[in-house]
Each structure stands twice: as C-alpha cells, then as structure tokens.
C-alpha cells in the first residue's frame, strides 16, 4: 500500500476541473515512482482538442497550477474524430509527494453528489 498525501480522486478532479470543454481526454495515467527516497507521481494525459492553440493553452495552464510540475507536451498531431479534423496530443507532468499539497483547496468543483 502506497500512502499518498491526498486522495487520488482529488487529483483526478483537479485535472478534470483544469481542462476546458474543448479538450477530450482519452487516457489518464498516474504512476507512483520512488527514486533515492523521493516519491513522485509521474502522469500523462492523452486526448484531442480542437486546435494546437487550445492544447497549448492547457499545457500553459498546467505549468502554473499546483501541484503539477515538469509539465510538457509530448506530441501534438492531426487526426480525425467522427469525421471532424482535430489535434491529438499527449501531455506529461509530475507531482512531488514530499510536499503536502492541499489539493482540495484548488478544486472548483469536486463533482461529488451526496
């Protein structure tokens, strides 16, 4: 069992809330890695958007948003989705688990229903 300083659902909600409506996520990967006593989450998001500008905007937003670090665009390429031209992309990031991020404080809407 790997103890995390926050609930994994909180980080998924943070990612979801940070994405604009013109971005569709097809894959989300979160892996906990340990190296030299440091623990990080190595993650990536893959999907498609309406344009390179919309994807670049998402990457730029994530670069300034806690707890995301080392945010980078892996690739962006043309593709067709349901007969419409789109831009496929993959973005990588990391989260340093040595910091006690209060992920809930950056949520706009956790999407929970009681």
Beta strands, then each sheet from edge to edge (+ up, - down):
strand 1: 23-35
strand 2: 38-49
strand 3: 69-81
strand 4: 84-96
sheet 1: 1+ 2- 4+ 3-
end
